[in-house]
Amino acid sequence: MEVRRAPTLLALLLVGLVTACGGGEDAAPGGAGQDGVRLGFSQVGTESAWRLANTRSIEHAATNAGVRLDLRIADGKQENQAAAIREFISADVDVIAFSPVVETGWDTLLQEARDAGIPVIVTDRMVDTTDTSLFVTMLGSDFTAEGRKAGEWLVEHYRDRHGRVRIVEIEGTAGSAPANQRRAGFAEAIKADRDLQVIGSGDGDFTRAQGEQVMAGFLAAHTGIDAVFAHNDDEGLGAVEAIEAAGKRPGTDIKIITVDASRDGLAALAEGRLNYVVECNPLLGSQLMELVGKVTTGQTVPRRVVVDETAFDREAAKAVLHNRQY
Ligand code: AHR
C-alpha cells in the first residue's frame, strides 16, 4: 500500500524510540508531543478482563509514543465499528487500526480506507477478506494454536482413561476470529483420542455472565460432564460459578480449561478451580505503536506479527501470579 504522507520528524522519532517486545509488554518509551501521528482505533468492547487490559495497553503506549489516539469502543457491534472507521476516514487520520468484532463483512469498508489512502492495521482478531492487501499488517495471537494447546492438555490428561470423556465447549462471540479458530484448533487436537467427545457447545460471548448461563444450561441438559473448554477466562469463571451452584467441585468433579491467563484466571487456577489456562496476551500497545511508526514512515512491515504466548498449569500459575499485569 502506498503511504500517503511524508515521514514527519515525530514519526521518525517514534520508530526510533519504540522497541518491539515479544510478549507485547507495555513499556513503550516516548513522549514525542502533541503534534503526533493520528491513529484512529476501533475497539471491540468491554466484554472481558482481556479486552480492558488491551485497551489500557493501547492508550498507555500511544501516550508514551506521542501518538494522538482517537479511541472508539464498539460495544460488540460491527455496525458501530463501521461507523467509527468511516469517521476516521472523514477525519483523515494517518492510520486506522481495529480489532474486528467478527471476521467477515469488512471488504467495502477496507476498500473505502484504501481509496482515501489511509493504511489499516488489523489487531488482535483477523478479518476474512477477499483481498488481504486491503490491510497492511495483522498484529495478534495465533488463536488456532491456543485452541490446539487446550485440546492437547485434555488428550494428555485423559491418556490412561478408558471410556468416553464428555466435553462441553463454551465458545466466544459467534462469528469472531477467536471463537472460530479456537474451536478449530481444539477439534483438531482432540481428534487424537476418539474417546474425547464434545457433547454440547454454546455461545458464551466472552463474558462471565453468559459463560455461567451457558454452563448452567449444560448442567441441566447433561449428566456426567467431565470437562469444559471455555474460550476465555471470563466464561470459564462463569462456568465455575454455575458448577458450584449445581453442588459440584469445579476443577475436581469437572475439569476446566480456559484461554487468556488473566490475573483472575490464574488465581482460580492456583486455587485448583481451573485446571489449565492457555495464554492470550492483550498487551499489544507498544507493538502496535511501533507498527504505526513504521507504516507512517514508509518502512516495510511484516504481513503478520504473531504474539509469543505460553500456557499455565497450577504450579506455573502460582509462580507468576504475584506480578501478573492483567
Ligand atoms: O480477541 C481476543 C479475545 O477477546 C480474548 O480471548 C477474550 O477474552 C476477548 O474478549
Boltz pocket constraint, residues with backbone or C-beta under 6 A from the ligand:
constraints:
  - pocket:
      binder: B
      contacts: [[A, 47], [A, 48], [A, 49], [A, 50], [A, 51], [A, 124], [A, 125], [A, 178], [A, 206], [A, 231], [A, 232], [A, 233], [A, 259], [A, 260], [A, 280]]
      max_distance: 6.0
